[in-house]
Amino acid sequence: MNENQGKGGQELSQDDIDRLINGDVGLSDDKGKDASQDKLAEEWAQALEAGEDIQEGKPLGKSAERASFEELQQGRPANGSADLDFILDIPLEVTVEMGRTRMLIHDLLQLGQGSVIELNRLAGEPLDILVNNKLVARGEVVVVGEKFGIRLTDIVSPMERVKRLR
C-alpha cells in the first residue's frame, strides 16, 4: 500500500490527508456519515448540558406517548361480522374439474364429434371444486331432475389450502 492510499486501497486526496493530520479520522466519501455522527454527538452534548437522563435505546429529550387505537375502542362486535357484510355480494367463479390431460396441437386438431379424451382421473374418484381457481372441496356428481349437481364430500382444510399456495 503506498503512502497516499487509505482504507480499501483508495487514493487519498490532499483534503483527506489534511483531515487525517488534523485528527479528523473520516475520509471524504464518509462525509455523510461524519455529518450524522456530528449531529448525534451534538444532540448528546445538549442532553448532557440540560441534565437529561441518557439511556441507550431511548430517545433524547422526547417523552414516549401511549398509542391509541380508536377504531379498536368503538365497541364493534368481536367476531367482525358487521364489517364482513359488504363482501357477501362479491361474485366468485366456481369450477368443477373432472380431470385434466395434456395434448399436442396436432392431436387436438384431429378431434371430432364422438372422440374420447382420456383424463387423469379414474371413474368414481371425487371431483375437484375450485373457487377462483383454488381448490376448496371435493365432491361427487349427482343428477337432480335433468340437471347435474355436485354433492360435497370433503372440504379442504385451511392447512392444505396454504400448502397448495406454494
GIJOPE-V159355 format. One record per residue. N is the residue number from 1. SS is DSSP state (a for helix, b for strand, c for the rest). OMEGA is omega in whole degrees, 0 to 359 (* if undefined). BURIAL is 1 if it has 16 or more other C-alpha atoms within 10 Angstrom, else 0. Layout:
BEGIN
((N/SS/OMEGA/BURIAL) (N/SS/OMEGA/BURIAL))
END
This chain:
BEGIN
((1/c/180/0) (2/c/188/0) (3/c/180/0) (4/c/178/0) (5/b/178/0) (6/c/179/0) (7/a/176/0) (8/a/176/0) (9/a/182/0) (10/c/180/0) (11/b/177/0) (12/c/175/1) (13/c/178/0) (14/a/178/0) (15/a/179/0) (16/a/180/1) (17/a/179/1) (18/a/180/0) (19/a/178/0) (20/a/180/0) (21/a/182/0) (22/c/177/0) (23/c/175/0) (24/c/188/0) (25/c/185/0) (26/c/177/0) (27/c/186/1) (28/a/180/0) (29/a/176/0) (30/a/185/0) (31/a/179/0) (32/a/178/0) (33/a/181/0) (34/a/181/1) (35/a/180/0) (36/a/177/0) (37/a/177/0) (38/a/179/0) (39/a/179/0) (40/a/179/0) (41/a/179/0) (42/a/178/0) (43/a/180/0) (44/a/181/1) (45/a/179/0) (46/a/179/0) (47/a/179/0) (48/a/179/0) (49/a/181/0) (50/c/179/0) (51/c/180/0) (52/c/177/0) (53/c/183/0) (54/c/177/0) (55/c/181/0) (56/c/178/0) (57/c/178/0) (58/c/182/0) (59/c/180/0) (60/c/172/1) (61/c/181/0) (62/c/177/0) (63/c/181/0) (64/c/178/0) (65/c/178/0) (66/c/179/0) (67/c/177/0) (68/c/181/0) (69/c/186/0) (70/a/183/0) (71/a/178/0) (72/a/183/0) (73/a/188/0) (74/c/173/0) (75/c/176/0) (76/c/178/0) (77/c/183/0) (78/c/183/0) (79/c/176/0) (80/c/184/0) (81/a/179/0) (82/a/180/0) (83/a/184/0) (84/a/182/0) (85/a/183/0) (86/a/181/0) (87/a/184/0) (88/c/181/0) (89/c/179/0) (90/c/180/0) (91/c/177/0) (92/c/178/0) (93/c/179/0) (94/b/182/0) (95/b/174/0) (96/b/184/1) (97/b/179/0) (98/c/182/1) (99/c/181/0) (100/c/172/0) (101/c/176/0) (102/c/181/0) (103/c/172/0) (104/c/179/0) (105/a/179/0) (106/a/180/0) (107/a/180/0) (108/a/181/0) (109/a/180/0) (110/c/182/0) (111/c/177/0) (112/c/179/0) (113/c/181/0) (114/c/178/0) (115/c/179/0) (116/c/177/0) (117/c/181/0) (118/c/180/0) (119/c/183/0) (120/c/180/0) (121/c/176/0) (122/c/176/0) (123/c/180/0) (124/c/177/0) (125/c/179/0) (126/c/178/1) (127/b/178/1) (128/b/175/1) (129/b/183/1) (130/b/173/1) (131/b/185/0) (132/c/177/0) (133/c/176/0) (134/b/181/0) (135/b/179/1) (136/b/182/1) (137/b/173/1) (138/b/182/1) (139/b/180/1) (140/b/182/1) (141/b/172/0) (142/b/177/0) (143/b/179/0) (144/b/186/0) (145/c/178/0) (146/c/183/0) (147/b/174/0) (148/b/174/0) (149/b/179/0) (150/b/173/1) (151/b/180/0) (152/b/179/0) (153/b/184/0) (154/b/174/0) (155/b/181/0) (156/c/181/0) (157/c/178/0) (158/a/181/0) (159/a/179/0) (160/a/177/0) (161/a/179/0) (162/a/179/0) (163/a/182/0) (164/a/180/0) (165/c/183/0) (166/c/*/0))
END
